[in-house]
Amino acid sequence: MNITFSPMRREGRYTLVRTGDTLTIDGEAFDFSTVPNGATLPGEAINSDWIAGPVARDANGVLTVPLILPHGPGAPDETRFPAPLSLTADGPVHLPPHDTRKEGAA
């Protein structure tokens, strides 16, 4: 599974866990196992504020899921210009830092 990000200045963060073709975002599971090879599921068909567009499965069976990546005003470059992730194992997904400024800093 590949994850692409659309960074967005936004309060709040989420947790992300992968289990096979299912992504769990803040405890809500999104099962993409029904998306056939070579098909695309429109973003409008997915009820989530975090899914940033259509979910696609290529001819080899690899899913690509676009997600909004929220960040704070002091987010580092790795968050504001994130690299796609290629997930090969199940479990929690490490996301770039939301903000590197200390609380209360201007």
N, C-alpha and C positions, 0 to 999 in steps of 0.2 A: 504494500500500500504506500502510495506517495501522498504527502500532505504539502499543499502550496498555501502560502499565506498572503492575505491582503491586510497590511498593517493599518490600524486605525486608532487615532487618539481617542481613548475611551476609558472611563473608569471601570473597574471590575476586571477580574481575571477568571479563567475557568481552568478546571482540571480536565485532562484528556487521557483516556485509556483505550488502547486497541486490544480487541479480542477477535482474531480472524478478520472477517469482513465487517465487524461491528466497531464503531467508534462510540465511546461513551463520553459525553460532554457534560460535566457537572452532574453526573448521576443519570442523565437521560441517554438511553441507548439508541443509536441509529444503525440499523442493520441494513447493509448494502449487498447482502449475499444474493438478492434476487436480480441485481443488475447483470444482464448477460454480457458475455464478451462482445466488444465492439459497440456497446450501447452507452447511452448517456441518460441520466436521470436529471430533469430540469431542476434548478435550484428552487423554483417556485413550488415544486412538489414536496419539498422538505420543510417541515415546520420548525425552523430553528433560526435564532438571531445570529448564530455563529457560522452557519454555512454560507459561504460567499458566492456561490454560483453552482453550476451543474457538476454533478459527480459522474465521472466517466470511468469505464472499464475498457482497457485496450484489448486488442485481439489476443494478447498473451495472458489475459486474465488479471492484469494489474490495475487496481483502483487508483484513481487520483481524486482526492477530496480537497476542495478549496475552503479554507477557513479564514475568518476574520481573526487577526491577531491584535488584541487590544494592547495599548501601551500608554504609559504616563508621559508627562512633559519632559522628563529627563531620561527617556529611553535611549539605550546605546544603539549604535549603528546596526548591530546584529539583530536588533528587534525592528528597527525602522526599515531595514533592507534585508529581510530574512531570506535565508537559503531554503529551498524546498527540503523536506525530510523524506527519506526513504526508510520506511519501517519494515523490518524483517522479522521482528519478534513481537509477541504479545506482551502487554503490560503497560504501565504508566509511560506517557510520552513527555519527555523533557521539553519545555517551551522556553524560548528566549526570555530574559528578564523583562518585567513590566516597566520598571523604572529603576535607575541607579542612584537617584538623588535620595538623600536621607530625609525622613519625614520632617517637615517644618523648614526645610531649606528653601531659599528663594531661587 
